[in-house]
Every structure is written in C-alpha cells, then in structure tokens.
Amino acid sequence: MKMAELEERTGVDREVIRILLRKGLIPEPERPARNAAEYDERHVRAIAVVRELQHGSRLKLDQIKAAMHGNGLEQRGGAETYQHLEELLAIRFGVDQTPSVTVDALVKRYPMARRDAKAFAGMGMLELTDGNGGERLSLTDARLVEIWGRIREAGFVEEIGFPPENVTFYLEAAELVASKEVEVFLKGSEGRIDEERAAAMLQAALPLMLDFLGMLRIKAFLRIMHNKIEDGRRS
C-alpha cells in the first residue's frame, strides 16, 4: 500500500509516520524505486502498537525507543506494556529476532538480579538465553526480575526468610487461573464472535482481569492475615 492508504488505515498523519520511521519504531518500507515506498500490514499493526504504548501506557516515543534497545523504562508499566513492546520489536525486526535485554543491564539497577534470574529459571518462571553481551531475558521475563528486585528493596530478602524460591506457588496459581480463563473464554465465545473481535476483546480485558484478580487477592490476603493474628492472640 502507498502512504495515503497507510494514513487512512491507521488514522495517523504521514508526518507522524515519518517520525516513527526516523526513530526506528516501525519497519522500513519496501522501496521498489528511489522515490517510491510500499507499506503492508506490519506497518499498520506497528503503528497501532506505538499508539497504544503512547496512550495506554503513557510512554513518549523516546521512551519506547529506549526500551526497544534494552534500556528499560523510566516509568514502570504493567504487563501489557511489556507485551506491546515485545510485539513491536517482533514486528520491527522480524519474528526470528527475539527482543531481549542482558542480565548485566539488570544487575546495574538490581545487584541480585543474576541470582534471582537463575532462581526463577530453575522454577520454570522464565528462560535465560545466551547472546551478545552474555545471558539475556525477554522483556517480560526481565520485568519479573525487576519486580522481584523492587520487592527486595522493600525488605523481603533471604536473611529474614524470603528467598525467591519461596514463590514457586505463584507459577502454579498463574497456570491454574490462566487455564480456567481460556476455558471460560472459549466456551463463552465459541460460534458467537469472530477471531478479530475476540482478539480486540482480550487486548482490552486482560489488563483489567489482572487488576480484578489483584484486588481479590489483596482482600483475601488481608482477611487471612487478620484471622491468623486473631487466632494467635486467642491461643
């Protein structure tokens, strides 16, 4: 497709599209001639993901660019932010190139990141790969290590009984919840909605489902903690 059609498909002005190209946020078009450029569905989807990162995750273009180059985020986003970044990287560089960051980069911010990454890899929570610059993690896996680093900063460290191996149950719980979510979604949507609408629904709802589950977990945690304390006082 030509630039005019890309503008129409995305609702984004050509000058903005050119900025995204200059910053390396979307793939370069095919150029059959010096003054001709051909765009395709990759460009449509990449622009949509950039817009979602801008509006949904409140990221600036330079922050998106920095994150794509493995420099992390100045402001922390939710899981959907990292999923969008991974999708954008896959579109930008092709599906054969796995977007990742080095463990060394994480260690600069979180000194125990290597130990935590190895522990989580041993539990099957993430995958460590070898690449340029040493061991690497996908953006979402790196985010898991970052989150645990911040939990450490809050005081949850081995010395007082909180090694990362304590949270194996999170993986079991996540698999159980995700399996049930898939079962419920497929049962409810089968024969009623098409694939495109299903994808749009899930994109909008998954972050909300995460918040919903998080609120229920906080309520349960506080209730159970209160009951344990009361039981201890009575015993």
C-alpha positions in Angstrom: 0.0 0.0 0.0 1.0 3.6 -0.5 1.4 6.3 2.2 -2.0 7.7 1.6 -3.6 4.3 2.3 -1.5 3.8 5.4 -2.7 7.2 6.7 -6.3 6.1 6.0 -5.9 2.7 7.6 -4.2 4.0 10.8 -5.7 7.5 11.2 -2.1 8.8 11.6 -0.7 11.7 9.6 2.2 11.0 7.2 4.5 13.4 9.0 3.9 11.4 12.3 4.6 8.2 10.4 7.8 9.6 9.1 8.8 10.5 12.6 8.2 6.8 13.7 10.3 5.7 10.8 13.2 8.0 11.6 13.1 6.8 15.2 13.2 3.2 14.1 9.9 2.4 15.8 8.3 0.8 12.7 9.8 -1.2 9.9 11.3 0.4 6.9 9.1 0.1 3.8 10.0 -1.7 0.6 11.4 0.7 -1.9 11.0 -0.6 -5.5 12.2 2.8 -6.8 14.1 5.8 -5.3 11.0 7.9 -4.7 8.6 5.0 -4.1 7.7 3.2 -0.8 5.4 0.2 -0.3 3.8 -0.4 3.1 2.0 -3.5 4.4 0.1 -4.9 7.4 3.2 -4.9 9.5 3.2 -1.1 9.4 -0.5 -0.9 10.2 0.0 -3.1 13.3 3.3 -1.5 14.4 1.7 2.0 14.3 -1.3 0.7 16.3 1.1 -0.7 18.9 3.0 2.5 19.2 -0.2 4.4 19.6 -1.3 2.0 22.4 2.0 2.5 24.2 1.6 6.2 23.9 -1.9 6.5 25.0 -2.5 3.3 27.1 0.9 3.2 28.8 1.7 6.9 28.7 5.1 6.4 27.1 6.9 9.0 24.9 8.4 8.0 21.6 11.9 8.3 23.0 11.0 6.1 26.0 9.6 3.5 23.6 12.8 3.7 21.6 15.0 3.3 24.7 13.0 0.3 25.9 13.3 -1.3 22.5 17.1 -1.0 22.8 17.1 -2.8 26.1 17.5 0.3 28.3 14.4 -0.4 30.4 11.6 2.0 31.2 12.0 5.2 33.2 8.4 4.7 34.4 7.2 1.2 35.1 4.4 -0.1 33.1 2.1 -3.1 33.6 2.4 -6.4 31.9 0.5 -5.2 28.9 3.2 -2.5 28.3 5.9 -5.1 28.0 3.8 -7.4 25.8 3.2 -4.4 23.5 6.9 -3.7 23.4 7.7 -7.3 22.6 5.2 -7.3 19.8 6.6 -4.0 18.4 10.1 -5.4 18.5 9.0 -8.6 16.7 7.3 -6.5 14.0 10.2 -4.1 13.7 13.0 -6.7 13.5 11.1 -9.8 12.3 9.8 -12.8 14.2 13.2 -14.5 14.2 14.8 -11.9 16.3 13.8 -12.2 20.0 13.6 -8.9 21.8 15.7 -9.1 24.9 17.9 -7.4 27.5 21.1 -8.5 29.2 21.1 -9.7 32.8 24.2 -7.4 33.2 21.9 -4.4 32.5 19.5 -5.5 35.2 22.4 -6.1 37.7 23.3 -2.4 37.4 20.0 -1.5 38.9 19.3 -4.6 41.0 22.5 -6.2 42.3 20.9 -9.6 43.0 19.3 -9.8 39.5 21.5 -12.6 38.3 20.8 -14.8 41.3 17.1 -14.1 41.0 17.0 -14.7 37.3 18.7 -18.1 37.7 16.4 -19.0 40.6 13.3 -18.1 38.5 14.7 -20.0 35.5 15.2 -23.1 37.7 11.5 -22.8 38.8 10.4 -22.6 35.1 9.1 -19.0 35.5 11.4 -17.6 32.8 14.0 -18.5 30.2 17.7 -17.4 30.2 19.3 -17.4 26.8 22.9 -16.8 25.7 23.5 -14.0 23.3 25.5 -10.9 22.6 26.6 -9.4 25.9 26.0 -12.6 27.9 22.9 -14.1 29.4 19.7 -12.4 28.2 16.0 -12.3 29.1 12.9 -11.3 27.1 11.3 -8.0 28.2 8.5 -9.7 30.1 11.0 -12.0 31.8 13.2 -9.1 32.6 10.2 -7.4 34.2 9.7 -10.3 36.5 13.3 -9.9 37.7 12.8 -6.1 38.1 9.7 -6.6 40.2 11.5 -9.0 42.5 14.3 -6.5 42.7 11.9 -3.9 44.0 10.4 -6.5 46.4 13.9 -7.0 47.8 14.2 -3.2 48.2 11.1 -3.3 50.3 12.9 -5.6 52.7 12.0 -9.1 51.5 15.4 -10.7 51.5 17.0 -14.1 52.2 18.4 -13.0 55.5 15.0 -12.8 57.1 13.4 -15.7 55.3 12.3 -14.5 51.8 14.4 -16.2 49.0 12.9 -16.1 45.5 12.3 -19.9 45.7 9.5 -19.2 48.2 7.2 -18.1 45.4 7.0 -21.2 43.3 3.3 -21.3 44.1 2.8 -18.2 42.0 3.6 -20.1 38.9 1.2 -22.9 39.9 -1.5 -20.3 40.6 -0.9 -18.5 37.4 -1.2 -21.7 35.3 -4.4 -22.6 37.1 -6.0 -19.2 36.6 -4.9 -18.8 33.0 -6.2 -22.3 32.1 -9.6 -21.5 33.6 -9.7 -18.1 31.9 -9.0 -19.8 28.5 -11.7 -22.4 29.2 -14.3 -19.8 30.1 -13.4 -17.6 27.2 -13.5 -20.3 24.6 -16.8 -21.8 26.0 -18.5 -18.4 26.1 -17.3 -17.1 22.7 -17.4 -20.2 20.5 -19.6 -19.6 17.5 -20.6 -16.2 18.7 -17.8 -13.8 17.8 -15.1 -13.9 15.1 -11.4 -14.1 15.6 -10.7 -10.4 15.1 -13.3 -9.3 17.7 -12.0 -11.9 20.1 -8.5 -10.5 19.8 -9.8 -7.0 20.4 -11.8 -8.1 23.5 -8.8 -9.9 25.0 -6.5 -7.0 24.4 -8.8 -4.6 26.3 -9.8 -7.1 29.0 -6.6 -8.9 30.0 -5.1 -5.9 31.9 -8.5 -5.4 33.6 -8.7 -9.0 34.6 -5.2 -8.7 36.1 -6.4 -5.7 38.2 -9.6 -7.6 39.2 -7.6 -10.6 40.3 -5.1 -8.4 42.2 -7.9 -6.7 44.1 -9.4 -10.1 45.1 -6.0 -11.3 46.2 -5.4 -8.2 48.4 -8.8 -8.7 50.0 -8.1 -12.4 50.7 -4.6 -11.7 52.0 -5.8 -9.1 54.5 -8.7 -11.3 55.6 -6.5 -14.3 56.1 -3.7 -12.3 57.8 -6.3 -10.8 60.2 -7.7 -14.2 61.0 -4.2 -15.7 61.6 -3.3 -12.8 64.0 -6.6 -13.2 65.9 -6.1 -17.0 66.1 -2.6 -16.4 67.5 -3.9 -14.0 70.2 -6.5 -16.5 71.3 -4.1 -19.4 71.5 
